[in-house]
């Protein structure tokens, strides 16, 4: 019986962890590096950030998350642009 309770508690904790960042958009709660490596998800996160009301954009944890998403996307685009430039010049 104790094992089932422990398993149930672990399952609830896992589900809570997945839902914890839902209020930060479809792919919220990641680092700038993660967004740079998942550029299509960063684009969806950026769209979510652009579409939320301005007052919500100013909430610190939302603002920080959107900033990481924008920066990660920008890092990817900067790297990609430099690769294209180097390929055409070299």
N, C-alpha and C positions, 0 to 999 in steps of 0.2 A: 504494500500500500504506500509506503514512504517513497519508493522509487517512482510510482506513478505521479505523486504530488510534485516530486522534484522535476520530473520530465515536463509536467504541465507548467510549472513555474518557469522553466527554461524556455519553453515555447512562447509563453506570454512575453517574457523579456525580449526574445528575439523579434517578435512582432512589434513590440513597442519601439525597439531600436530602428526598425525599418520605417516606421511612421514618424519618428522624431523629427526628421528634416522635411517632411511633406509641406509644412508651412513656408518653406524656403524655395518652393518651385518644384518642377518635375525632377530635377537632378541637384537639389540644394545640399549644402553641407560639405562640399568637397574643397580641396586645395586648388590653388592656381595651377599647379603642375598637373593635377588630375584633369582639369578642364582643358589644358593645352594638349593632353594626350587623348581627349575624348571631344574633339572639336564639334561634332554634330550635336552632342548632348549639351555642350556649352552654348551653341546657337539656340537650342530650345530653351535653355535657362535664361539666356539674354532676352529672348522674346517675352518670356514670363516676366522678367524684371521690367521690361519696357511697358508692359500692359497693366501693371499694378498701379493703384492710385499713388499720387505723389506723396501723400502723407505716410503711406506704408513704406515707400522707398526710403524714407528718412529714419525708420527704426534701425537702430545700430546693427543688430544681427542680420537684418535683411540687406541693409546697405553694404555690410562687409561681405556677405555672400555674393551679392550681385557684382561687387567690385572684383572679387576673385574670379568669377565667371567671365567678366569682360576682359580682365587681364590675361587669363588663360587663353581665351580665344585670340586675343591680340598677339600673344607670344607665338601661338601656332602660325598665325597669318604672317607675322614678321619673319619667322624662320622659313616658311614656305616661299615667301616673296624673295628672300635672299637666295634660296636654292634656285629659283627660276632665273634670277638675275645672273647668278654665277654660271648657270648652264648656258645662257645665251651669250655671255661675254667670254667664256672660256673656250 
